[in-house]
Every structure is written in structure tokens, then in C-alpha cells.
Amino acid sequence: MRSLDYTFKEPACNLALDEVLLRQADSDDCGEVLRFWESAKPFVVLGLSQRISQEVELERCKDLGVPIQRRCSAGGCVVQGPGCLNFTLILSKEARPEIESIRGSYDYILGRIIESLKIPQLRKAGISDLALGNLKVSGNAQRRHKNHILHHGTLLYGADIPLFSSFIREPRDRPGYRGNRTHDIFITNLALSRETLVNAVANAFMTDSNSTQPGSELIEESRRLAEDKYKQDSWIYRK
């Protein structure tokens, strides 16, 4: 498995790179990949099928210059920024039969991370969350192709939790364990460093945490996809 730790300054390019890695895997240009990235500035990310009017505090984001993006995977609306460590997995269905089904893949991926982190009370909650006791510390989403899956995950370790309520609305679809709790009292940070989290996730998938950098062709392809798709209003405001 190849390991990357690379963050573009532009939010759209970060989302585009994940999709490019999935495309490359499908075309046999690369194998499995584990990527880490973390935005230096806050931005909002919608799931593939969400309506922006239902999920985002649009006027507040515009007033404060907070970018709004849409990813290619499903799942809920989230705030990205400092203290939100993102990990991206490109996994082969042939090499890992455990990921053939959606539920099976979440059990497999999150189970390995739980085992590697060895944190008391850390558990899989709902379909695709990690929770510390009853508090969410990680949201996850996927895009699934015939031979590979793209798995997005975020591990919170220093996030400004009040920003979640500032920029996104309370969701209509809620996992049962959340109840009626607002973002501020439902989400928390892990008391771990970024380095510790990176090493744990790398160990979970038996890859080296000493990451490489993407080549110039991969960077340019990601920038092109960002311009052609992720920066376009027709994509961001599609719902």
C-alpha cells in the first residue's frame, strides 16, 4: 500500500485528489493507497446527494468567506479545518473480500483502526462513526466502484467544535446513538497528537507512516479535476 501525506491549499483540490486516486486504482495505474491530509483553514463539505439549503448556514459562510464544497462520496455535511485529520483509503475488493458489502467494509476498516488505537471506550457507533463512549470523534463515508472503494474518514484531535454549529445546520438524518444532541455536545476531540493518529492508522493497514509525496502528474490531474468539477457551481449547488 502506498502512503501519502499531502494537503493542497485549495479545498477543491483535496477532494479532487481523492477521486483521482480512485480512478487510477480502477485503471491499474496504482495499487492501494492511504492518504492523510488536513486543511489549514475551515471549509464546509457536503455529501454527494445532500441539499445545500438544508445542510449549510449559507449566508454565514458567505459573510465569513468560508468555502463550501461537495465531495464525490455519500455521508453527511461536515466542517473541515485545523485539528481534523483526514485519512483516505483506496482499497481493493479482490485483495480484501471483507469490504465487498457496505456494512462489512465499515466493520472491517473501523475495526482495524479501533484495534490499532487501543483507546478505552473507543467503539464503532451507528453505521459509519467512531465514538468515544457516546461522543462522536470520527465520521466516515465511501464511494464504491466495481473493483475498488474510496473510504473517507476524519479523526478529530484539535478541532474547533463550536465551528460545526456556526457553519452547518443540525442534520435531519441522525444515528440512533446521537438522540437530539446538538453538534456542540455530540462531537469531541481525541486527546492524541496528529503523529500518534497517523502512526496508528498506518499500522492498522500495515503500511509505512513515512509517507511519500504525489508526483507532478498526479498533482496536475487533481488540479484539472478541481477546475472542471469541484470548483463549479453546477457541482457544488447541484442539489
Secondary structure, 3 states (H helix, E strand, C coil): CEEEECCCCCHHHHHHHHHHHHHHHHCCCCCCEEEEECCCCCEEEECCCCCHHHHECHHHHHHHCCCEEECCCCCCCEEECCCEEEEEEEEECCCCHHHCCHHHHHHHHHHHHHHHHCCCCEEEECCCEEEECCEEEEEEEEEECCCEEEEEEEEECCCCCHHHHHHECCCCCCCCCCCCCCHHHHECCCCCCHHHHHHHHHHHCCCCCCCECCCHHHHHHHHHHHHHHHCCHHHHCCC
